[in-house]
Amino acid sequence: MAMVSPLLPCAVMALLLSVLPFPSLAGDPDLLQDICVADLASGVKVNGFACKATVTEDDFYFKGLGAAGNTNNTYGSVVTGANVEKVPGLNTLGVSMSRIDYAPGGLNAPHTHPSATEMVFVLQGALDVGFITTGNKLISKTIAAGDVFVFPRGLVHFQKNNGDGPAPVISAFNSQFPGTQSLAMTLFGATPPVPNNVLTKAFQVGTKEVEKIKSRIAPKKA
């Protein structure tokens, strides 16, 4: 019987490692050049945005996080994003920020960020926050001014202001565009709509209850 070379297992392993993708350490792919300022008007479809030819300092600048947003809405909260759509210079850099303002009683309803982990820093007041693991365990805590809390990428999470005053936070993401998917809007406000018989069975409620929720969640027609 022919002897198997002791180098063969090493060669096989090297081949496998050469074709298998390594897990990314960031939310976005690594950049291949110093800068690639997003050309938001380009019709070229790539994973991100095409680079524009002429770059200015304003492509790396945004002043929209200094002032409180208008929380006069159904949920009593508002997100002001500083992502690649507002700061084109973030394209390919794998980071972005947001400011979230909460009125007393305000809620950032359960949602996910498919492309990024989120870290929030409380500027004022206090929030009850939490995320749910894929094993359906709730990880929650009350955080106050100066505190930081992390929401792992892709997991459902929420923030609620149960105080008597406003509670603004700054959020940081490891993606130029983390994406946000609201559970309520996704299930009850999708276009075309999710069939009622799917929702009634999933939530163990009747059609009237589903229609009632859809009427409140669905975007209003002009």
Secondary structure, 3 states (H helix, E strand, C coil): CCCCCCCHHHHHHHHHHHHCCCCCCCCCCCCCCCCCCECCCCCCCCCCCCECCCCCHHHHCCCCCCCCCCCCCCCCEEEEEECCCCCHHHCCCCCEEEEEEECCCCEEEEEECCCCCEEEEECCCEEEEEEECCCCCEEEEEEECCCEEEECCCCEEEEECCCCCCCCEEEEECCCCCCCEEHHHHHHCCCCCCCHHHHHHHHCCCHHHHHHHHHHHCCCCC
